[in-house]
Amino acid sequence: MKFPSVQSLVDALVKVVARFPFETLCALLAAVTGWEMVYLDDTSISLVEQRLLMSANLGLVLFLSTSLYAESKAYRRGQKLFLRMVVLGILTTLFFVLQLQIGKADYLRFILLSSVFHVSVSFSPFLGRGRLKGFWTFNKTLFLRILTAILYSTVLYAGLALALLSIHYLFRAEFSEKYYVYLWIGIASIFNTLFFLAGVPDVVNELEEEQTSYPRGLKVFTQYVLIPLVTIYSVILLVYAIKILIYWNLPQGWVSVLILAYAIIGILSLLLIHPVRRQAENQWMRFFSRYFYLALIPLLGLFWLAIYTRINQYGITEERYILIVTAIWLSFICVWNVVTDGENIKVIPISLAAVFALTIFGPQSAFTISRLSQLNRLKKLIQQGKADQVYNVVDYLGREHGVAVLQPFVKENIEEIKNKLRKQNKGNRLTEKEEYTNTDALDSVKRLIKVKNSITNKETSIADGNMDRNYEDFERKDQEIIPIPADYSFLSLYSGKTLEYEPLKLTVRAEELERKNSYDDVIAVKIGKDSTKIELSSLVKRLLDKKSVKDSVPTHDMIIEQNLGIWKITVVFDNISLSRAGSNPYDVTYQKFNLLLKKKPE
C-alpha cells in the first residue's frame, strides 16, 4: 500500500482551496468564532459571535451550492466572482436581520435557512431537464463522502484527544478541559470540511456518461437494514391506523413524529436504490419501491388528523405550521410518485427546498401565520373567560413575537409603558432581547388584560390570577376498599392516561367541555357507538362544601353515576386535585378513579 506523500497532501489542499476559496474561509471563520466563544464562556458571548457562527454555517453551504452551479454552467472567473458577491450580500443581510438572542423565532429561521441551503447543494449543478443518472451519482458520492468524513474526523479527534490525555497523565502536564473542545471545533470545522470538499466531484457534467457500479456495501445496507426497518414501521403504523378507524379515537400526539420518521427514511431508501430498484434479481427492492407510496397514503391521513387535533386545541405555532407544510409536501410527493412512477427524482429535493423556503419570511411564513393564529385564539379565550389559557397565550406572544403585538388588547400605549419603565430603571441600557420582550412591560400588560369570571361576572387581571392560585386535594377514605356490587361486569382503574378495553370497545379519557362563556371538566366515555360525557361540576361543588374532611372523604361523596345505552356507569374517585386562578372556577388538574360498568336489566 502506497501512502500519500506530504507534497501530494499539500497539492490536494491547494486544489481544494483554489476551487472553494469562500467555502474555506467560512470553515476558518466558524473555527475561529467557535474557539473565541469557548474562550469567552457563556457569560461573555455577544450577539456578534453568534451571528458570525450562523453566517459561517449558512455561507459554507450557500457558497458551495453557488460554486457547483457555476461549474455546471462553465462560468468564467468573473461570472463566478459576481455570484459569490451576491451570496456575500445575502449573508450580510441575514447577519443583521436575524436576532438570535431575542427569541426562538430567529433560531428556527436559521435552522430552516440552513436546511434549505443544504438541500440546494444536491440539485444546484443539475437544474434543468434530464441528467438524472448524473444527479443520482453525484448525490451518492456526496452521501458516501459525508459518512467517510465523519468517520475520519471521529477517529482523528479520538486519537488526538487520547494523546492529550496521555501527556496529562504521563508527564503531569495540566490542560484545561477547553483544549479538548478547541480540538473538536478545529477538526469539525476545518479538517472535516476540507476533507469533504476534496471529495466533491469536479466534473459534474461528465457524471451522466460515467459508467459506475452500484456500491455493494450501500446495497446491503439499504436492502437488509433500511428497507426492513421501514417495513416494520409501516406495519405498526398501519395497524394503529386501523385501530383508530375501529374505535374512532383521536391519534396520540407523538404518532406524527413516527409517521414523519417513517416517510423520511422510506424516501431516503427509495433514493438510494433508485438505479437498481427494477432489476429482476432485486425482488424485495421492486416490491418496496412499488408499494411504499401506496402504504404512505393512509398514514398521511393519520398524520393530517394528528396535526388537526393539536391545532384545533391550541392553535397554530411555528412548529405546527412546519408540520403542516411538511404534510403538504409529503402529500404532493406521494401523489406525484403514484401518478408518474417517480422517475424524476430531482423533484424531491427541489420541491422540498422550495416549500420550506416559503416558511421563512413573508406573510405566508411560519412566524406570521402563528402570530395571527395565536392572536385570534387569544381574542376567543378572553371572550370565553379562560384566564389560565389567556395567561399562557399572552406569555407566548410577548416572549416570541414581542410585547408590542399585544397592543390591541390593552387601552394603554405599550410604548409609553416601556418609556416609563426605562425612566424607573434610571436609564439602564437594555439588551436587544430585553428591549424586544421587555419582561417588565410584559408583566404590566398581563396586569392590564382582564378576563370576566363566568360565575361572579367580575373582571380579574390574568396576572393577579396566576400569581395567586388556590389548590385543593381530596382523597377517598378507605381507598383499599372498592364498593363493587355483585352484578357489575367490568372494573378498571384510571390515573391520567386514556383507558381502552377492546372486548367492550370501551374508551375513557379526561376532557374539557366548552360552554358559551366557560368550560367544564368531564370524563368522556365511549362504549361501541354510544358515548357520553360525565360532568364533574356537581362532584367538585360537593367536595368544596366539605373541605373539612378533604383528606378522608366518605366513599358516597366520591361517586358519580350515569347511564349510557344498555350500561350503567359508576365512577368511584380515589383522588381528585383542583386548582384555580384568583376567583375563577376550579379546574380539575388530577384525577384517579375506578370505573364500574353493569348492564341494565332488559
N, C-alpha and C positions, 0 to 999 in steps of 0.2 A: 504494500500500500504506500503510495507516494503522498507525503504530507505537503501542503502548500507552503511555499517559501514566504518570508517576510515581505519580499518585493511584490509577490502576487497578491498578498493581502492588502498592501498599500495601493496597488493598482486598482483592485476591486473597490476600495474605499473611495479613491479619487473618482472612479467612474460613477459610483452612486451619488456622490456629492455634486458632480457636474450635471448629472441627469436630473436630480431632485434637489436643487440648492435651497429653495424656500422650505421644502419639507424638512431638510436637515436643520435649518435654522429654527423651525418650530420645535423639533425634538430637543435641541440645545436649550431653547427658551424654557421648555417645560422642565428640563432637568435643573437648570439654574434657579428657576422660580420655586420648584419643589424643595431644593436644598435650602433656599432662603426661608421658606415657610417653616421647615423643620427647625432651623436655627433660631427663628424668632419665637417659637412656641405659639400656641393658640391665642394667648392674650395680646400679642403684639402684631398679629397678622392683619394687614389693612385690606381695604377693598381692592387696591391696585394689584396686590399679589394674586387675589382670587380671579380677577379679570384677566390678568396675564396668563394664568394657567388655563383658564377657559379658552382664551384666544389661541394659545398654542395647540390645544386639543382640536378645536374646530379648524384651525388653519392647516394642520397636518393633513387631514383627510380632504379638505376642500381644495388645497393646492395639489394634492395627489390626483384627485378627480379631474382637475383642470389640466394638469400635465398629460395625463393619459388621453384626454380628449384631443389636446393639441397634437400629440404624437400620431393619433389615429387619422388626423386630417393633414398630416405632414406640414404643419405650420412652420414658418421660418422663425428665426430667433426673435425678431422684432414683434411678431404676432404673439408668440408665447409670452414675451415680456408684458405686452398690453393686457393679456388675460390675467396674468399674475398681479398686475397693478389693480385690476378690477376686484380680484379676490381680496387684495390688501385693503381696498376701500371698504368692502363688505365687513371684513374683520374689525376694522377701525370703528365702523358704525356700531357693530354689536358690542364692542368694548365699552362704549359709552351708554348704549341703550339698556343692556342687561344689568339690573341692580341686584346682584347676587346676595347681598347681605340683608335685603329687605324682607323677603318672604319666599315661600316655596314656589311661587308662580314662575319667577325667572330661573330658578333651578330646573323646573320642569321644561321651560323653554329651551334651556341649554341641552337637556337630555334629548329633546325632540330634534333640535338642530343637529346635534352630534349624530343621532340615528339616521336622519335624512342624508347627511353628508357621507356617512359610512356606506349606506346603501348605494349612493350615487357612484361610488368607486366601481361597483360591479358592472354598471352598464354605460358609463361615460364614454369608453372607447368604441361602443357598439350602437350608438344612436343611429337610427335609420333602419331600413328594411334589411332582412336577411342576416347572414353571418351567424347563424345560430350555433353551428359547431364551434366556431372560434369563441363565441360568448361562453359556451359551457367549458371549453378547455381553459380559457383564461381564468374563470372563477374557480375551477377545480385546482388550478395551480396556486391561486391566492389562498384558497382554503387549506391546502396542504402546507403552504409556506407559513401561514399563521400558526398552525399546530406545531410545525418544526421550530419556529422562532420561540414559541412559548416553552417548548421542551428545552432548547438550548439555553434560554435565559434562566430558566429554573435551575438547571444543573450548574450553570456558571455562578449564579448567586449562592447556591448551597455550598459550592466548593470554596468560594472566596470568603463567605461568612464563617465557614468552618476553619479556614486559615486564620482569620482574625481571632476566633475563639481559641485556637491552639496557641497563638502568640500570647494571648492574655494569660492562659494557664501555665504555659511552659516558661515564659520569661517574666511573668508577673507584671506585664505591661497593662496599664489601665486605659481602657477605651470607654468612651461614653456610648450608651446604647444608641445614640443618634447616628453613630458611624454605620451601623447595620442598616438604618433607614436610608442614609446617604447612598450606600452601596446599592440598595434595591432601586432607588429612584434613578441612579445613573444607568443601571443595567436595563431597567424597564423603559426608560425614556430614550436613551441613546443607542445602546447595543441592540436591543430588541427591534427598534425602529429601523436602524440601518441594515440589520440582518434581513428583515422582511423586505425592505425596499430593494435589496440586492437580488431578490428572487422574483421581482415583478417582471413578467415577460416584456421585452423591449421592442418586439416587432409584432404588435397585436394583429396587424393586417395579414400576417402570414400564418396565423393560427388556424384559419379556416381550411387551408390546404395541408396543414401538418398532419402526418399520419401518426397517431399516438394510440397505444393500447390502454385499455381501461385498467387502472391500478388494482391489482389483486387484493391488496390489503383493504382498500376502500370498498371493494365489492363485498368482501367477507364481513366487514364492519356494518355495512348497510343492510345486507341480506340476512345476517344472522343475529344482529343486535338491534339496530334501529327499527326495522320493519316489524319484527316480532313484538317489540315494546309498544309500538303504535297500535298493533292489532289487539294486544291485551287491553290497552286503554280504550280502544274502540268498543270492545265487547262490554267492558264495565260501564261505560257511559251510555251505551245503547240500552242496556238492561235498566239502568237508572231512569232513562227517558221513558221506557215502557212503564216503569213503576209510577212515574209522575202522571202518566195518562190514566192508569188504572185507578189511582187514589185521588187524582186531581189535586195534589198538594203543590204549593209553590216550591220551586227548587231552592236548595241551600245556596247561600251566597258564594261559597268557595267553588261551586261547580263551574262557574265561568272561568276560573283560573285553570282548572283541569282541562276544559274544552279548548281554551286558548293554547295551552301547552301541547295538547294532542294535535291541534291544527298546525302549529308551527313545526313540530318535529315531523309530522307527516309530510308537509310540503317540502321541508328540507330533504327528507328521504327521497321523495319523488325527483327533486332536482339532482340529487347525487346519482340516481340510477337512470337518469333520462336517456343517455345514449344506448343503454343495453336493456331497457325495460321491455322491449318487444322481441328480444331474441328467444328462439324456440327452447333453448336449454335453461332459460330463466323463468320457469313456470310461476314460481312464487312471486317474482317481481311483476310479471304480466298481470297476475290476479290482483295484486295490491294496487298497481297503477290504474287498473280498470275500475275498481270499486271504492277506492279511498274517498273520492269526492261525493259519490252517491251516499256513502255512510256518513259523510260530514253534514249532509242536508238536515236530517232530523236533529243532530246535535246543535246546529246553528239555531234551529228553532228554540231549543232549550236555552242556548246562550242568550238569545234575544229576550226570552221570558225572564231569565235571571236578572238581566240589566233593567228591564221594565219594572220588576218588583222593587229593586232598590231605588230607582228614580221616582217611582210613584210614592214611595215612603218618605224620601229625604231630598228629592230634587236632584238637579244636575250639579256635579262638581267637576273640577278639571279631570280627575281620574276617571270618573264615569263617562265623561264626554269622549275621552280617548278610547274607552271600551266601546262606545257607540261607533266611533269611526273605525275601530278595528273590526267590529261586527259587519259594518257596511263593506269594508274591503274584503273580508273573508267571504261574504255572500257573493260579491262580484266575482271573485276568483273561482269560487265553487261553480257558479252558473256558467262562467266563461269556459271552464275546463270541461264541463258536461256537454256544452253545446259545440265547442270547437275541437275537442280532444286535446287541448292544451299543448299543441306542438310548439308555439312561440313562447318559450319560457322567459323571454325578456320582459313580457307583460307583467310578471310577478314583481320584480324589484322596482320597475319604473312606476307602476301603479301605487305600490306601497309608499315610495318616496313622495309622489305627488299628493296622495291623500293626507299623509301626515304633515306635509309642508303647509297645508291649509289650516292646520290646527294651531299654528304658532303665533301668527299675527293677523289682525284684521277683525271685522265684525263677526266673522264666522269662526273665530278661533275658540279654543277651549276656554280661554280666560274670560272673553266677553260673554259667551253663552252661559258659563257657570255663574258669573256675576249677576246677569239678568235673571237667571232661574232662581237663585237664592234671594234676590230682592223681591221677586214675585211671591216666593214662598214666605218670606218674612211678612209681607203685607197680609197674606191669608192667615198666618199664625197669630198676628196681632188681633185680627178680627175675631178669631176663634178663642182668644184668651188663653193660649197655651204658653204661659210665661217661661217655663223651663226651656222649651224649644226655641222661643224667641231669643232668649239669652244666648243660646248656643249659636244660632244663625248670626246674630249681631256680632258676637265674638269672632266668628269665622270671617265675616265680611270685613270687619275692622282690621284684623291681622293680615289677611291675604290680599285684600283689594284696597286697603286704605280707609281710614275713618271717614274721609270726605264722601264716600258713596252712601253714607247713612243720612245725608242732609235731608232727603225728602221725609224722614220720619221724626224730625225734631224741628221746632219752630225757631230755636236759637241758631245763629250762624256759627257753624263749626269752625270756620277760620278765625272768627272773633274769640271763640273758646280757646283755640290754640294760642292766639296772641296774649290773652290774659294769663295763660299758664306759663308762657315764656317770661312774662314780666314777674310772675310769682317766683320763677326759678332764677330771677336776678340775672337774666341774660346768659345762663349756662348754655353752651352750644350743644345741640343735639346731633347725634349721628344721623346718617341718611335713613337708617331703619327706624330710629326713634321718631324722626320727623314724619315718616310715611305712616307708620302705625300709630304713633303718639299714644302710648298706653294711658297716660293721664287724660288725654282728650277722649279716648275711647271709654274710659270709666265714667267720664262726665256724661257722654252720650247715653250710656247704659242707664244712668240715673234719670235721664230726661225721657227715655222711651217708657211709656206706661201701658199696662195691659189691664183690661176690665175684668174683674172677677165675676164669673158667671153666677155665683151664689149671692155674694154681697152686693153686686152691681157697682162696686167701687174700683177705682183705678189705682194700681200699685206699680211702683217702679220695678223693672226686672232686676235691677242691680240690688235693690233692697231685699227683694225676694230671694235672690240667690245667695246673698250674704247671710241671711237669717233663715236657715232651714230647720224644720222640725221633723223629728224621726220618731216612729212608734213601731215596736216589735211585739208580736203576740205569739204565744206558744200554747198548744193544747195540753191540758193536764192528762197524765197517763197515756203518753204517746205510744207506749209499747202495746196498748190495748186498742184494737180497732173494732168498732161495733159492726159486725157483719151478720146480717140476717141469713138464715139458712137457705133462702130461696135466691140469693144473689149468685150470679153465674160468672162474674168477672171482677177481678181486683187488680189494680196496678198503682204504683207509686210514681207521682210526677214531682220533679225537682228542678225545673227550669229549662229542660230541653223538650223538643217535640216528641210526643209519645205516639207510637204506632203499633197496632196489633192487627196483623194481616188476616187471621181467621174471621174476625168480625168486620174487617175493613174499617178499623177504628183509627181516628187521628185526633189528638188533643194537643192544643198549643195555647199559650197566653198571647192575647192580642189587645189592641186598643180600639174601642168602638167610638167612631166620630159622631158627635151630636152637632146641632146647629151652632152652638156657641161654646161647646166644651167637648170633652172626650172622657169615656169611662173605660176602666179595665174590665176585661171579660175573659172567660175561658171558652175558646172555640172548640166545639166537639162535633165530629162528623162520623156517622156510622153508615156505611154504604152510601146511598144517595141522600140520606137525611142529614141535616146539620142544624145546629143551634148555637147560640152564644149565651153563656151563663154570666149574667152581670153580677159584679161583686159589690156594687154600691150599697146594697142593703146590709151585707155582711160587714163592710167597713164601718157603716154607721153604728151597727150593733156593737162592734168591738170598741169603737171610740167612746161609746156611752159607758163602757165598763173598763176603763183604764186601770182601775184599782186592782184588777185581777189579771193583768195582761201577761204575767209570767206563768199563769196556770189557769187558762180559760177552760171552763167546762166544755165537754165534747158537744153538747147540744147547741152551744153558741158558736161552734166552728163548723156547722153543717149547712150546706145548700142543696136543695133538691129541685129537679126539673125533669119534665117528660120530653122524650124525643121519639116520635113514631111509636113503635111497639116496646120501647125501652123506658125504664125509669132510671134516671141518673142521680146518684147521691155522691156529693163531694165532701170529704171529711178532711179539713185542713189540720196539719200538724204545726206549721209555722206560716206566718204572713207578716211581711215588713212593709211599712208605709212611710212616705216622706212627702213634704210639701214645702213650697217656697212662699214665705210670708204667710198671707191669709188665703192663699189659693187652695183649691181642693186637694186632698191627699191622693198621691199616686201609689200604686202597688209596685214596689221595687223588687220583692222576692216572695215566692210562694211555694210551699211544699204541701202536697195534699194526696190523699188516697181517693182513687176513682172507683166507685162501685156501680155495677150495672145489674139490672134484672129485667126479665121480660114481664110486661104487664099481662094480667090474665085476659084470655080471649073472651 
